[in-house]
Amino acid sequence: MFLVKVQPATKRIISQPKSVQPMGTVKYNPFMPAKAFTNFFDEFLNRGLGDFVGSDSIFTHPSVNVLETKDNFRIELAAPGLNKGDFEVKVDKGNLIISAKKENNEETTEGKYTRKEFNFASFTRSFQLPDTVQAGGINAAYENGVLLVTLPKKEEAKIEDARTIEIG
């Protein structure tokens, strides 16, 4: 048989340090909301263009995937809604430069009113080419909203298959 000794709980009094003072009265004047106006204008003026017109209307840089295979590098650039003629792909001073421009001008006449809409979107992406790329053999194709750029490797840079070396 085990015996358990139970002691009564002791009261512990927590006191405040002497350096703590009670809080004083805070005055509020409802007829002087200057701080509210300041905050409103700060929030209004510090917004980006996307907050006013929507971020869908601002064209940003397209997403890019870079893949390396045994014989080449491949760049996949997602740019739906563009046409093949909207792109320009060029090599300049060891850099691959991909750019696109699209301009839409739409005019609709309804009764006495004519509505004109202008939309212009462009981007430029630049990639520094490694020394292993054969710049003269670069090819590009646009399929299903994706620009595919193939960068062939030089012969000396191609990855060889693994082989077993016999010890003599």
N, C-alpha and C positions, 0 to 999 in steps of 0.2 A: 504494500500500500504506500502511495506517495502522498506526501503532505505538501500543500501549496500555501505559502504565506501571502496573504493579500494585504497591501498597505493602502490606506486611504489616500486619495488624490490630493496633492497639495495645490494651493492656490498660488498662482504666479502673477504678480502685478508688473505690468510693463508701463514704464513711465516715459514721457517725452523728455528729450534732452532740453536743458535750460536754454539753449540757443534758438529753439524754435519759437517763433512768435505767432500769435493768432492772426489770421488773414483780415485785412482791412476791407472797407466798403469799396466796391468798384462802381464808378459812375458811368452811366450810359445815356447818351443824348440821342433819341430817335430821329431828331430833325437834322442831324449832321452825318448822313451815311456816306461820307466821302470815301472811306476805305472800300465800300462795296462798289462804288463807281470805278475806282482805280483798279480793283480786281477784274471787273467786267471788261474794261478797255484793255488791260494786259492780256487777258485770255483771248479777246477778239483779235488784237493786233499780232499776237505771237503764233497764230495758227498758220499752217501751210496752205498752199493752194488746193491740195487734195481735200481739205476739210470743207471748202466752199463748193467746189464743182464735182467732188467725188473722185476717189482715187482710180476709178476705172478709166477716166478720160485722160489720165497722165500716162504716157508711154514710157516704160522703164527699160532697162537693159534686159534682153532676153536671157533665159537660162542656157547654160552651156555644159555639155559633157565632153570630156577629152578621154579617148580610149586608146590604148597602145596594144597593137597586135604584133605578131612576129615580123611582118613585112612593112607595116605602116602605122601612122597615127591617124586617128579619125576624130574629127570635131563634129558634134551634133548640136546645132543651135536651134532652139525652139522659137519659131516666129510665125505663128498662125495668122492668117488673114492677109499675108503679103503675097505678091506674085514673084515669079522668077526674075522678071525685069526690074523689080524694086531693089535688088541686091547688087552690091559691087564687092568683089573679092580681089585683093591685090597683095603683092609682096613688095615691100619697100624697105631697104636697108636691114634685112634680116628679120623683119616683122611681117606677120600675116595680119592684114587689116580687113575686117568684114564690116561693111556698112550697108544701111538700107534707108530709103526715103520713100514715104508714101504720102500722097497728097490727094485729098478728095474735095471737089467743089460741087456742091449740089444746089440747084436752083429750082424752086417749085413755085408756080404761079397758081393762085386760087382766087378767082374773082378779081378784085381790085388790088389784092396784096401779093407781093412777091417775097418769098422767103429764101435767103441765101445762107448756106452753111459751108464753112470752111473747116477742114480737119487736116492737120499736118502732123506726121509722126516720123521720127528718125532716130537712129542709134548708130554707134560705132563701137566695135570691139576690136582690140588689138592683142596679138599674141606674139611673144618673142619666139622665133624658131630656133630649135637646137641645131647644132652643127651637123647632126646626123640626118637631117631632112634634105631630100633632093628637091630643091625649090622649083625646078623646071617641070616636074611631074605632078604638081598639085592639081587635083580635080575637084569640082563642086557640082552638086545636084540638089534640087529642091523638090522634096516629096512629102505630101500630106502635112504641110505646115512645119517641116523640119528641114533646115539647110544642112546637108551632109558634105563636109570638106575632107578629102582624103589626102594625107601628106605621106608620100612614099619615103621609106628610109633608103639611105645609100647602102650599097652592097656590103661595105665593111662594117656597117652598124647593125645589120640584121642579126637577130638572135638565132644562134644555132641550136639544134636539138641536142639534148643531153646524150652523151655517148660514153661507153665504158672503154677505158684505156687498159690494155693488157700490160701486165708487168713482166718484163723480160729477164 
